[in-house]
């Protein structure tokens, strides 16, 4: 359980009022979990600790510094975050502050130990669109349950999906983390512009200048090669799927191309770090070295649903498509 370091009082009437406001924006039921409602009611960011598991191992002063950083990112002029309603109405002025803080918090949680990467990402406007409904999402070009649109260089996600992983005692599904992986893959550090991506986070490409980390790249390449070999061995029948180390960590979906691989494994790094580090310590080291952090102390127990779902696909023996990922030079 992630403990909040202090009690944040909020009158029930205020919580109900904010839940009603969310319901009006969403057009159905309130999608916001209690930490978001508490923040919107009181302005105190501490309840949002629940949304960022790696904050759990920080002392009071360090956590306060993180929230100050989140506040600065939330107010950054290059964080182009907008709320879009049906008929493409811009409802950003009605968007509760918790949504912006949760987006900014994900940026700080992922890149907080790599200030240069965060600065590179925000060197130019970065576009994120949240939507009040599935209809609004679809009519503005949204795909599947959320996506990164390389043509418009933006993350597109339903407002409810921003919150969906924060209803239980431990954080769970994190679609924004996945789409952030795609956005970081598309970032060209040297120019600050967005490209089509190569399946690499900033710092894994030798062209990234001072941000380039050769040790992280070496571990990433070796670990990715192992994941591809495991996937292909099961696909071709050269290995029998079992619950042990012979299984790939990621779902078959992430093996379709390099972009899905980097986005999927970034999400796994922050949600199933113990299993990740046990089954592929080399690839885990690549992520940990690059991002200068190890999420495991904040996760005494992984978010199990990812691991169970991914494992189940292989154990069922379903036909697998050939791996569409490549392994770059070390």
Steps between C-alpha positions, in 0.01 A plus 500: 500500500630845414471714810417869483731687741226718639125524516344747258159611627236569237132560564285230346296765323812620317590149388148445374508833316823406321373152420190662350716732293694206360176316427373801307818512295500125445131486415447189710652416836787663687828353368729660759639293791509633855859640484400722207183618675695579817753703304232692313311566823794617711783594265731279706704269273591241762205267426638469146788300648277200435535559125882494502625183673868594491420790735421245772867448586580871523523688827277799567745759368580308182134442429428870549772577245338262252164670539663839450649362179162365390344840563764664282446249219122533529540875441762462226398691186610211277269249666216537252234300682141551393163347578279442196129433510254380242479697174866579573415764758805624690411454868849558638383788718266253674764231553566440872859559610552139609504385137786739416690405815469128429635551148785713633561246776549221249762713323681561827475138612651372175756775432545658842852361540592600145456877494665525160242267347211690655645829378541353151141379497365840604734701279206538262122466545388141564140424426271283712126478448256361754142427400176514694348195329572215264303686233710813539816290488401313185376806313827681558700213355566288807592135440436196721498588870762772467782579262788719394422664165833560322338717233366746753781428747269449793380255760124438487328344801159493661476694825371190676801301378733750667351394834416133446806357670453683831185354654660210688741495794794484257524674161425283200440550129696803377406589140662843523835337582469288188418795274774707663738225388390560142545876536850460644588258222395764245710776661814600313719638776736696277231705327219480753270392219280192484586220257348159424716332765731200498385319811753682719460729798707820510853413603511165320603650166865606451369812324347620826821678599552554875189298581638188332578216742706225339460262796123537492493435124718191531274351767185599312617338177605177669178481702281572199679229301420253778132595501480457123677163518257377766202617297622338179591175677143466625351608167702245306447221752868483593411558866202382700319787671501470877472735791876526537766724351448373145202732450535854366394759756295706256171415331519387134353840410827677583699276265325633190742794460779688677276785613257272681790313659657808658162638614386167641819427688517854642158437649610161635808660655276723713231241577666156520861582590564192714394250236674705231830508691482128583419372151719739300747679727701626202209683338388627840849636561480684168187685608623559856836633382342727243232642731730496805247331723386161624123480572524169689524645855164670439340175386510229770253324269464560127178596327414142423243536225755584230718203583205262523342615174825496306598160631157353431519579128817294459380216722182462293716421199327746270659555155747787507589739221870528411681756713505835327765651724863559414808490718728799446879482510642499848 
